[in-house]
Amino acid sequence: MAKFLKRGEHILGVDIGGTKAMAMVLDHSFKCVGRAKKKMRCDKPGEKAEDRVIRAMRDALEDAGIEQVAGIGAGSPGPLDPDTGVIIDTPNLAWKNFPLAQTLSDAFGGIPCVIDNDVNMGTYGEWHFGEVKNCKNVVGIFPGTGIGGGLIIGGKMFRGFTGAAGEVGHMTVEPGGPYCGCGKRGCLEALASRVAIAAEVAALSARGDAPYIFENCGTDLGKIRSSTLAKAIQNGETMVEGVVRRAAYCVGVAVGNLINILSPEAVVLGGGLVEAMEALYLEEVERAVKEHAMPFLRKKVRVVPARLADDAVAMGGAMLIAEHLA
Ligand SMILES: [Zn+2]
């Protein structure tokens, strides 16, 4: 790996999520030497989301036993502007036109700080530290509560004209299909996210067609997690399996479309659903790619599972700030 940091230098990689923030302290060789996690729920009067993030960062430094780092790279829910470091609007965290990069920088004595969309950072982390580090063109897709995507084109993060490119989850795959959280109909996310799967499985449970799910979650779709779906399938719930396979196939159709348009060398699939059911999930994606990507373009494309799990975003952030410092 190229050298970006001097020996003895440390950096902070941060993953800001809707429910928790995770910070990692990495040394000059990107080895994790300290980490900490904080729930984002503010439990003191007057406490703000950014205070929780900064506490996670300070705790990670304490865990590492060091006092200062050379820079910070943070992934956050968007939309945001990576050039100015400003969060445009993230209602979950009550951030609107909020200067996140400046705020984090100021909290640590004005050191450099870069931010980007969390899925971009996750793709960046997988690109540098996962199984696709020698590829110049990579598509990352992370199906979970929603479906996020990130694009590496020509060896660079691709942000497009507005800076917000890569919204794979809002690719229309069924015109007139079910409503999506974005207000449109028929988006990939509306058909294949964990929420979409859970809604269909909850209905199976209510009808008596998924006894394992009924016993463990009732019909509460909030309780139907990826790991529960995996266990139901292991317990022989064939209709649940059918729902998950169909959703994975839909993601595969989107992957096929992206292969036709971008011709990447590799597609990385991550997120809770893939982690819980890797073999089954990849099987459906590969089947869809075969049926929807053009033979010449899909030749040699590798579809690989993500390898960094919960560390991908923080590691991507660390890489981005290391490059920035260099
Ligand atoms: Zn949508």
Boltz pocket constraint, residues with backbone or C-beta under 6 A from the ligand:
constraints:
  - pocket:
      binder: B
      contacts: [[A, 169], [A, 170], [A, 180], [A, 181], [A, 182], [A, 183], [A, 184], [A, 187], [A, 189], [A, 190]]
      max_distance: 6.0
